[in-house]
Amino acid sequence: MKLACQEGLAVGNDLQQKLDSLADAGYQGIEFSGGGLAERTAEILRLTASHPVKPSTICAGFRGCPLDADRREREIASSDIVRLLNTAGDLGMVGLIMVPVFGGPRIPDLSPFANAVQLEIDLLTKLCAEWAMAAERANTCLLLEPLNRYETHLLKTLNDAVNICKRVQNPHLKVMADFFHMSIEESDIPAAIEDAAPYIAHVHLADSNRQMPGLGHTDFRAGFDALQKCRYQGYMALECGNPATDKQEGLKQSARYLLNCM
């Protein structure tokens, strides 16, 4: 398993400095936000070509909402998702992390024909089938991210996302497991990881309070044991707060804690 960190958490005034500081702190990957990333592809490739820190993933960055009632909103989101998948492929990344919808349903309830969630699941399955083919062409993956009940109503557990993957049946559609969201929604994090293991292609790290791992009460050791049991070899990226006064030292302490949990 390889430690990664989101670009916004890395210390430095430019990408070169951030890459160097992450390597110094013990990280092997860097996760980017999707906004404006395509225009940075040449710079990222140049700076990471011979650097020990490699591009791992893209975290969102698309406009619109894939499950909006407005067709134009859906089309904008879908177009951006395909574009970001192409960027992920160009950068040799694991894939693009995608949350289908935040908050409540945006599609109207059409009961007794189908309620809003049934319609969303069918629409998401159709869209994911298309995006997975785009991901396949780009040689990358689309990574479904379950959130917690306070941020979405739809995909909240790893199994929710796995069920979409099973419906689509394309190996370029995978799941992203986030320890913060799992600490709220999963009754047994190690068991949930083991059940979803064939589909997990990326991991986000944050403690139960959404701070650096080790600053809350999440049992990372048990979760990592489950990942190792499943022979997970991918990136695990920090997506959390860093309350340390010395941000670089905070990143170093987190890396030491996480390596000890492994």
C-alpha positions in Angstrom: 0.0 0.0 0.0 1.2 3.5 -0.9 0.6 6.7 0.9 -0.6 9.7 -1.0 -1.8 13.2 -0.2 -4.1 15.7 -1.9 -2.3 18.6 -3.5 -4.0 21.2 -1.3 -2.6 19.6 1.8 1.0 19.5 0.5 3.5 22.2 1.7 5.0 24.4 -0.9 4.4 27.4 -3.2 4.4 25.5 -6.4 4.1 21.9 -7.6 7.8 21.2 -7.5 8.0 22.3 -3.9 4.9 20.3 -3.0 6.3 17.1 -4.6 9.6 17.5 -2.8 7.9 18.1 0.5 5.7 15.1 0.1 8.6 12.9 -0.7 10.5 14.3 2.4 7.4 13.5 4.5 7.1 9.9 3.3 4.4 10.0 0.6 4.5 8.3 -2.8 1.5 9.8 -4.5 -0.3 13.1 -5.0 -4.0 13.5 -5.7 -5.3 16.5 -7.7 -8.6 18.3 -7.9 -10.0 18.2 -11.4 -10.6 21.9 -11.9 -8.3 23.2 -14.6 -6.2 20.0 -14.5 -6.1 19.3 -18.2 -4.2 22.5 -18.8 -1.6 21.4 -16.3 -0.9 17.9 -17.8 2.4 18.8 -19.5 3.7 20.4 -16.3 2.7 17.5 -14.1 4.2 14.9 -16.5 7.4 16.9 -16.7 7.8 17.3 -12.9 6.8 13.7 -11.9 8.6 11.8 -14.7 11.6 11.1 -12.6 10.2 12.1 -9.2 9.4 9.5 -6.5 5.9 11.1 -5.9 3.5 10.1 -8.7 0.1 11.4 -9.8 -2.4 9.0 -8.1 -5.9 10.2 -8.8 -8.3 13.1 -9.6 -10.8 14.0 -6.9 -14.0 15.4 -8.6 -13.8 18.7 -10.3 -16.7 18.3 -12.8 -19.5 20.8 -13.2 -23.2 20.0 -13.0 -24.8 17.0 -11.3 -25.0 13.6 -13.1 -28.4 12.9 -11.4 -30.1 16.3 -11.8 -33.6 16.6 -13.1 -32.3 19.1 -15.7 -31.0 17.3 -18.7 -28.5 20.1 -19.4 -27.0 19.7 -15.9 -26.6 16.0 -16.5 -25.0 16.5 -19.9 -22.5 19.1 -18.5 -21.5 16.7 -15.8 -21.2 13.7 -18.1 -19.0 15.7 -20.6 -16.7 16.9 -17.8 -16.4 13.4 -16.4 -15.3 12.0 -19.7 -12.8 14.8 -20.1 -11.4 14.2 -16.6 -11.1 10.5 -17.3 -9.1 11.3 -20.4 -6.8 13.5 -18.3 -6.5 10.7 -15.7 -5.4 8.4 -18.5 -2.9 10.9 -19.9 -1.3 11.2 -16.4 -1.2 7.5 -15.8 -3.5 7.8 -12.8 -5.6 5.2 -11.1 -8.7 7.1 -12.0 -11.3 9.8 -11.3 -13.2 9.9 -8.0 -16.9 10.6 -8.6 -19.8 11.3 -6.2 -23.1 10.9 -8.1 -25.2 13.4 -6.0 -24.9 15.4 -2.9 -27.9 16.0 -0.6 -31.3 14.7 -1.4 -32.8 13.5 -4.7 -33.0 16.0 -7.6 -35.2 13.7 -9.7 -39.0 13.8 -9.0 -40.7 10.8 -7.4 -42.8 9.1 -10.1 -44.5 6.5 -7.9 -46.2 4.2 -8.4 -44.1 3.8 -11.6 -40.8 4.3 -9.7 -39.7 6.4 -6.7 -36.8 8.9 -7.0 -34.1 6.5 -5.7 -35.1 3.7 -8.1 -34.9 6.2 -11.0 -31.5 7.5 -9.7 -30.1 3.9 -9.5 -31.3 3.1 -13.0 -29.9 6.3 -14.4 -26.6 6.0 -12.6 -26.2 2.5 -13.9 -26.8 3.6 -17.5 -24.3 6.6 -17.1 -21.7 4.5 -15.3 -21.8 2.0 -18.2 -21.0 4.8 -20.6 -18.3 6.3 -18.4 -16.7 2.9 -17.8 -16.3 2.5 -21.5 -14.7 6.0 -21.7 -12.4 5.0 -18.8 -11.5 1.8 -20.6 -10.5 3.8 -23.7 -8.4 6.1 -21.5 -6.8 3.2 -19.7 -8.0 4.4 -16.3 -11.0 3.9 -13.9 -14.0 5.7 -12.7 -14.1 5.5 -8.9 -17.5 5.6 -7.2 -17.3 7.3 -3.7 -19.9 6.5 -1.1 -20.4 9.4 1.4 -22.2 9.5 4.7 -25.9 10.1 5.4 -25.3 13.8 6.2 -23.8 14.5 2.7 -25.8 12.2 0.4 -28.9 10.0 0.4 -27.8 7.6 -2.3 -24.4 5.7 -2.1 -23.6 5.6 1.6 -21.8 2.2 2.0 -19.2 0.3 0.1 -21.9 -2.2 -0.8 -24.1 0.5 -2.3 -21.3 1.3 -4.7 -20.4 -2.3 -5.3 -24.0 -3.0 -6.4 -23.6 -0.4 -9.2 -20.4 -2.0 -10.3 -22.0 -5.4 -10.4 -24.9 -4.1 -12.5 -22.4 -2.4 -15.0 -19.9 -5.3 -15.1 -17.0 -3.3 -16.5 -13.6 -3.6 -14.7 -13.0 0.0 -15.3 -15.7 1.0 -12.8 -14.4 0.7 -9.3 -15.0 1.9 -5.7 -13.2 4.4 -3.5 -13.2 3.6 0.2 -13.1 6.6 2.6 -12.3 5.9 6.2 -14.1 9.0 7.4 -17.4 8.0 5.7 -17.0 4.4 6.7 -16.6 5.4 10.3 -20.2 6.7 10.1 -21.9 4.3 7.8 -20.2 0.9 8.1 -21.0 -1.2 11.2 -17.8 -3.2 10.7 -15.1 -1.5 8.6 -12.8 -4.5 8.1 -15.7 -6.7 7.1 -17.0 -4.1 4.6 -13.6 -3.8 3.1 -13.2 -7.5 2.7 -16.6 -7.8 1.1 -15.9 -5.0 -1.4 -12.3 -6.0 -1.9 -12.5 -6.9 -5.6 -13.8 -3.5 -6.4 -11.7 -1.2 -4.2 -9.1 0.7 -6.3 -8.4 3.7 -4.1 -8.7 4.8 -0.5 -9.1 8.1 1.3 -7.7 8.7 4.8 -9.2 10.8 7.5 -10.0 10.0 11.1 -13.4 10.0 12.7 -13.2 13.8 13.2 -12.0 14.4 9.7 -8.6 15.3 10.9 -5.3 13.6 10.3 -5.3 9.8 11.0 -4.4 9.3 14.6 -6.3 12.3 15.9 -9.6 10.6 16.3 -10.9 7.1 17.2 -10.9 5.2 13.9 -9.2 1.8 14.1 -6.9 2.2 11.1 -4.9 -0.9 12.0 -7.9 -3.2 11.7 -8.8 -1.5 8.4 -5.3 -1.8 7.0 -5.2 -5.5 8.1 -8.3 -6.1 6.0 -6.8 -4.3 3.0 -3.6 -6.3 3.3 -5.6 -9.5 3.7 -7.2 -8.6 0.4 -3.8 -7.9 -1.1 -4.6 -4.2 -1.8 -1.5 -2.5 -3.3 -3.0 0.8 -4.3 -2.7 4.4 -3.0 -4.3 5.7 0.2 -4.6 9.5 0.0 -5.0 12.0 2.9 -8.3 14.0 2.6 -8.5 15.6 5.9 -7.6 18.6 8.1 -4.1 19.2 9.3 -4.3 21.1 12.6 -0.5 21.1 13.2 1.1 24.5 13.4 4.0 23.1 11.4 2.1 21.6 8.4 5.1 19.7 7.2 5.7 18.1 10.6 2.0 17.3 10.7 2.3 15.4 7.4 5.4 13.6 8.7 3.7 12.5 11.9 0.7 11.3 10.0 2.9 9.2 7.7 4.7 7.7 10.7 1.4 6.8 12.4 0.0 5.2 9.2 3.1 3.2 8.5 3.0 2.0 12.1 -0.6 0.9 11.6 0.4 -1.1 8.6 
